[in-house]
Amino acid sequence: MKRYCLALDLVDDEQLIAEYKQYHQSVWPEIKESIIASGIENLDIYLTGNRLFMIMEVNESFSFEEKGKADLANPKVQEWETLMWKFQQALPGAKPGEKWILMDQIFKL
């Protein structure tokens, strides 16, 4: 299994962060289904301040490119992504339209 770590910021507003956390207590079933169908077997999101950190463990069928194509073709995923962008903001240095940024591993014990 391969692991990917990604980062993204939330808008630095306590009320919006609380609302974002609430949405993630009951993620829509269609979103969970799209995650599982893409080959993601474990997905955790952590929060500190307004910085999000995501850890994904994926099987051999997972592809960022294929996940992106499937997401674009899924109206419910597009609805979720549009809703979540209300709370999210790009990291410094992100390309236009880029959300979650893949992180480089720099140490392993």
C-alpha positions in Angstrom: 0.0 0.0 0.0 1.3 3.5 -0.9 0.8 6.5 1.4 0.3 10.1 0.3 0.3 13.2 2.5 -1.3 16.4 1.4 -1.9 19.9 2.9 -4.5 22.6 2.5 -5.5 25.7 4.5 -9.0 26.7 5.7 -10.2 30.3 5.8 -8.9 31.5 9.2 -12.3 32.0 10.7 -13.4 30.1 13.8 -17.1 29.9 12.8 -16.2 28.6 9.3 -13.7 26.1 10.7 -16.3 24.8 13.1 -18.8 24.4 10.2 -16.2 22.6 8.1 -15.5 20.2 10.9 -19.3 19.6 11.3 -19.6 18.6 7.6 -16.8 16.1 8.1 -18.7 14.5 10.9 -21.2 13.3 8.4 -19.6 13.2 5.0 -22.1 12.5 2.2 -22.3 8.8 1.3 -21.7 9.6 -2.4 -18.4 11.2 -1.4 -17.3 8.2 0.7 -18.3 5.9 -2.2 -16.2 8.0 -4.7 -13.2 7.8 -2.4 -13.4 4.1 -1.9 -14.1 3.4 -5.6 -10.8 5.3 -6.5 -8.6 2.9 -4.6 -8.2 4.9 -1.4 -8.4 2.4 1.5 -7.7 4.8 4.4 -8.0 8.5 4.5 -7.5 10.7 7.6 -7.6 14.5 7.8 -6.0 16.4 10.7 -6.4 20.1 11.6 -4.1 22.5 13.5 -5.1 26.1 13.5 -6.4 26.6 10.0 -4.0 24.1 8.3 -5.3 20.7 7.2 -3.2 17.6 6.7 -4.5 14.6 4.8 -3.0 11.1 4.9 -4.2 8.7 2.2 -3.3 5.0 2.0 -4.1 3.7 -1.5 -4.0 0.4 -3.3 -2.4 -0.4 -6.6 -5.5 0.7 -8.6 -5.3 4.3 -7.3 -4.3 7.1 -9.7 -4.5 10.9 -9.0 -5.3 11.4 -12.7 -8.1 8.8 -12.8 -9.5 10.1 -9.5 -9.6 13.6 -10.9 -11.4 12.4 -14.1 -14.0 10.5 -12.0 -14.5 13.5 -9.7 -15.1 15.8 -12.7 -17.7 13.4 -14.0 -19.5 13.0 -10.7 -22.1 15.8 -10.0 -22.3 15.0 -6.3 -18.5 15.2 -5.9 -18.6 18.6 -7.8 -21.4 19.8 -5.5 -19.3 18.8 -2.4 -16.1 20.4 -3.8 -17.9 23.6 -4.5 -19.4 23.7 -1.0 -16.0 22.9 0.6 -14.3 25.7 -1.3 -16.3 28.1 0.8 -14.2 27.0 3.8 -10.9 26.3 2.0 -8.1 28.5 0.7 -5.1 27.6 -1.4 -1.7 27.3 0.2 0.9 29.9 -0.7 2.5 28.9 -4.0 -0.5 26.8 -5.2 -1.3 26.9 -8.9 -4.7 28.5 -9.9 -7.5 26.1 -9.0 -5.2 23.8 -7.0 -6.5 22.7 -3.6 -4.8 19.9 -1.8 -1.0 20.0 -2.3 1.0 16.8 -2.3 3.8 16.9 0.3 7.3 15.5 0.0 8.5 13.0 2.6 11.8 14.3 4.0 12.3 11.8 6.9 11.3 8.3 7.8 12.4 6.2 10.8 
